[in-house]
Amino acid sequence: MTKNRIFICTFLALLSGFLSAYIGGQISLTLRSQKCQNQAWGLQQMCNAWETPGAIWQGSITGLWTGTILGAFFGGLLTRQRT
């Protein structure tokens, strides 16, 4: 039972972490690209190109950490032994 519990917690933590990394990157990109909306077309494209890598990196790392910790926590709650 212990091996299954470890496998389930690890799987949930990784799945939750990767999903949160994707969602966090998309949210961060959307929020940071709003700064570029009031520019002319050419400047808007340059601004988006400048903001995209940092936004995706920052949001993905934040989402990865948060999702992994929460996934492990909830995985532990789901697989705990009832007394």
Accessible surface in RSA format (square Angstrom, percent):
REM  Atomic radii and reference values for relative SASA: ProtOr
REM  Chains: A
REM  Algorithm: Lee & Richards
REM  Probe-radius: 1.40
REM  Slices: 20
REM RES _ NUM      All-atoms   Total-Side   Main-Chain    Non-polar    All polar
REM                ABS   REL    ABS   REL    ABS   REL    ABS   REL    ABS   REL
RES MET A   1   148.14  76.7 103.70  68.6  44.44 105.8  83.86  71.3  64.28  85.2
RES THR A   2    92.88  66.1  88.82  90.0   4.06   9.7  57.96  77.9  34.92  52.8
RES LYS A   3   177.54  86.6 171.12 105.0   6.42  15.3 115.29 103.8  62.25  66.3
RES ASN A   4    91.20  62.9  90.75  87.7   0.45   1.1  11.09  26.7  80.11  77.4
RES ARG A   5    87.13  36.6  86.71  44.2   0.42   1.0  15.05  20.6  72.09  43.7
RES ILE A   6   107.38  61.1 104.46  77.8   2.91   7.0 107.24  77.2   0.13   0.4
RES PHE A   7   139.54  69.8 135.26  83.8   4.28  11.1 139.38  84.5   0.16   0.5
RES ILE A   8    70.13  39.9  69.28  51.6   0.84   2.0  70.13  50.5   0.00   0.0
RES CYS A   9    25.87  19.6  25.33  28.3   0.53   1.3  16.69  42.3   9.18   9.9
RES THR A  10    67.59  48.1  62.91  63.8   4.68  11.2  50.74  68.2  16.85  25.5
RES PHE A  11   110.20  55.1 107.03  66.3   3.17   8.3 109.88  66.6   0.33   0.9
RES LEU A  12    50.24  28.0  49.56  35.5   0.68   1.7  49.56  34.8   0.68   1.8
RES ALA A  13     9.46   8.7   9.46  14.6   0.00   0.0   9.46  13.3   0.00   0.0
RES LEU A  14    90.39  50.3  89.51  64.0   0.88   2.2  90.16  63.3   0.23   0.6
RES LEU A  15    96.18  53.6  92.58  66.2   3.61   9.1  95.44  67.0   0.74   2.0
RES SER A  16    31.41  26.5  25.99  34.7   5.42  12.5  17.71  37.7  13.70  19.2
RES GLY A  17     0.17   0.2   0.00   N/A   0.17   0.2   0.17   0.5   0.00   0.0
RES PHE A  18   128.83  64.5 122.08  75.6   6.75  17.6 122.53  74.3   6.30  18.0
RES LEU A  19   105.92  59.0 100.85  72.2   5.06  12.7 105.04  73.8   0.87   2.3
RES SER A  20    32.49  27.5  28.57  38.1   3.91   9.0  10.64  22.7  21.85  30.6
RES ALA A  21    15.27  14.0  15.08  23.3   0.19   0.4  15.27  21.5   0.00   0.0
RES TYR A  22   143.14  66.8 134.26  76.4   8.88  23.1 102.55  77.1  40.60  50.0
RES ILE A  23    82.51  47.0  81.51  60.7   1.00   2.4  82.51  59.4   0.00   0.0
RES GLY A  24    16.94  20.9   0.00   N/A  16.94  20.9  15.00  41.2   1.94   4.4
RES GLY A  25     2.62   3.2   0.00   N/A   2.62   3.2   2.62   7.2   0.00   0.0
RES GLN A  26    77.79  43.5  77.41  56.6   0.38   0.9  22.73  48.4  55.06  41.8
RES ILE A  27    97.36  55.4  94.66  70.5   2.70   6.5  97.35  70.1   0.01   0.0
RES SER A  28    18.03  15.2  13.13  17.5   4.90  11.3  13.35  28.4   4.68   6.6
RES LEU A  29    42.46  23.6  42.46  30.4   0.00   0.0  42.46  29.8   0.00   0.0
RES THR A  30    78.89  56.1  74.72  75.7   4.18  10.0  53.57  72.0  25.32  38.3
RES LEU A  31   109.55  61.0  99.36  71.1  10.19  25.6  99.36  69.8  10.19  27.4
RES ARG A  32    72.95  30.6  71.86  36.6   1.09   2.6  29.00  39.6  43.95  26.6
RES SER A  33    24.79  20.9  24.75  33.0   0.04   0.1  10.87  23.1  13.93  19.5
RES GLN A  34   107.60  60.2  95.63  69.9  11.96  28.5  29.02  61.8  78.57  59.6
RES LYS A  35   134.27  65.5 109.08  66.9  25.19  60.0  79.81  71.8  54.46  58.0
RES CYS A  36     0.00   0.0   0.00   0.0   0.00   0.0   0.00   0.0   0.00   0.0
RES GLN A  37    99.62  55.7  80.84  59.1  18.78  44.7  31.45  66.9  68.17  51.7
RES ASN A  38   147.39 101.6 111.94 108.2  35.45  85.4  32.81  79.0 114.58 110.7
RES GLN A  39    81.20  45.4  64.99  47.5  16.21  38.6   6.14  13.1  75.06  56.9
RES ALA A  40    69.45  63.9  51.33  79.2  18.12  41.2  63.20  89.0   6.25  16.6
RES TRP A  41   190.93  76.6 180.92  87.6  10.01  23.5 163.57  87.2  27.36  44.4
RES GLY A  42    35.54  43.8   0.00   N/A  35.54  43.8  29.23  80.2   6.31  14.1
RES LEU A  43    98.21  54.7  94.83  67.8   3.38   8.5  94.83  66.6   3.38   9.1
RES GLN A  44    36.91  20.6  36.91  27.0   0.00   0.0   0.11   0.2  36.80  27.9
RES GLN A  45    80.41  45.0  75.40  55.1   5.01  11.9  24.45  52.0  55.96  42.4
RES MET A  46   128.82  66.7 121.05  80.1   7.77  18.5  89.87  76.4  38.95  51.6
RES CYS A  47    34.16  25.8  26.81  29.9   7.34  17.3  14.96  37.9  19.20  20.7
RES ASN A  48    38.67  26.7  38.06  36.8   0.61   1.5  18.32  44.1  20.35  19.7
RES ALA A  49    71.20  65.5  49.64  76.6  21.57  49.1  59.25  83.4  11.95  31.7
RES TRP A  50   207.16  83.1 190.11  92.0  17.05  40.0 165.79  88.4  41.37  67.1
RES GLU A  51    18.82  10.8  18.50  14.0   0.32   0.8   1.34   2.6  17.48  14.3
RES THR A  52    42.68  30.4  42.68  43.3   0.00   0.0  31.87  42.8  10.81  16.3
RES PRO A  53    86.24  62.9  74.74  68.1  11.50  41.8  82.84  68.4   3.40  21.1
RES GLY A  54    32.02  39.5   0.00   N/A  32.02  39.5  28.01  76.9   4.02   9.0
RES ALA A  55     0.00   0.0   0.00   0.0   0.00   0.0   0.00   0.0   0.00   0.0
RES ILE A  56    68.93  39.2  68.93  51.4   0.00   0.0  68.93  49.6   0.00   0.0
RES TRP A  57   176.46  70.8 174.16  84.3   2.30   5.4 151.73  80.9  24.73  40.1
RES GLN A  58   103.38  57.8  99.28  72.6   4.09   9.7  33.15  70.6  70.23  53.3
RES GLY A  59     6.78   8.4   0.00   N/A   6.78   8.4   6.45  17.7   0.33   0.7
RES SER A  60    27.81  23.5  27.38  36.5   0.43   1.0  18.97  40.4   8.84  12.4
RES ILE A  61    65.50  37.3  65.50  48.8   0.00   0.0  65.50  47.2   0.00   0.0
RES THR A  62    82.73  58.8  77.54  78.6   5.19  12.4  63.00  84.6  19.73  29.8
RES GLY A  63     8.58  10.6   0.00   N/A   8.58  10.6   8.27  22.7   0.31   0.7
RES LEU A  64    62.18  34.6  62.18  44.5   0.00   0.0  62.18  43.7   0.00   0.0
RES TRP A  65   167.94  67.4 166.75  80.7   1.19   2.8 148.03  78.9  19.92  32.3
RES THR A  66    67.78  48.2  63.24  64.1   4.54  10.8  50.22  67.5  17.56  26.5
RES GLY A  67     1.98   2.4   0.00   N/A   1.98   2.4   1.98   5.4   0.00   0.0
RES THR A  68    43.91  31.2  43.90  44.5   0.01   0.0  40.03  53.8   3.88   5.9
RES ILE A  69   106.93  60.9 102.44  76.3   4.49  10.8 105.47  75.9   1.47   4.0
RES LEU A  70    86.70  48.3  86.70  62.0   0.00   0.0  86.70  60.9   0.00   0.0
RES GLY A  71     6.98   8.6   0.00   N/A   6.98   8.6   6.59  18.1   0.40   0.9
RES ALA A  72    44.42  40.8  37.99  58.6   6.42  14.6  38.18  53.8   6.24  16.5
RES PHE A  73   117.40  58.7 106.44  65.9  10.96  28.5 115.27  69.9   2.13   6.1
RES PHE A  74   109.69  54.9 109.63  67.9   0.06   0.1 109.63  66.5   0.06   0.2
RES GLY A  75     0.00   0.0   0.00   N/A   0.00   0.0   0.00   0.0   0.00   0.0
RES GLY A  76    18.63  23.0   0.00   N/A  18.63  23.0  17.50  48.0   1.13   2.5
RES LEU A  77    71.05  39.6  66.31  47.4   4.74  11.9  66.93  47.0   4.12  11.1
RES LEU A  78   127.60  71.1 104.86  75.0  22.74  57.2 106.70  74.9  20.90  56.2
RES THR A  79    15.61  11.1   9.20   9.3   6.40  15.3  14.77  19.8   0.84   1.3
RES ARG A  80   122.20  51.3 113.10  57.7   9.10  21.7  37.45  51.2  84.75  51.4
RES GLN A  81   130.54  73.0 109.48  80.0  21.06  50.1  37.12  79.0  93.42  70.9
RES ARG A  82   178.33  74.9 146.68  74.8  31.65  75.4  79.12 108.1  99.22  60.1
RES THR A  83   181.29 128.9 105.71 107.2  75.57 180.1 105.61 141.9  75.68 114.4
END  Absolute sums over single chains surface
CHAIN  1 A     6387.6       5704.1        683.6       4557.0       1830.6
END  Absolute sums over all chains
TOTAL          6387.6       5704.1        683.6       4557.0       1830.6
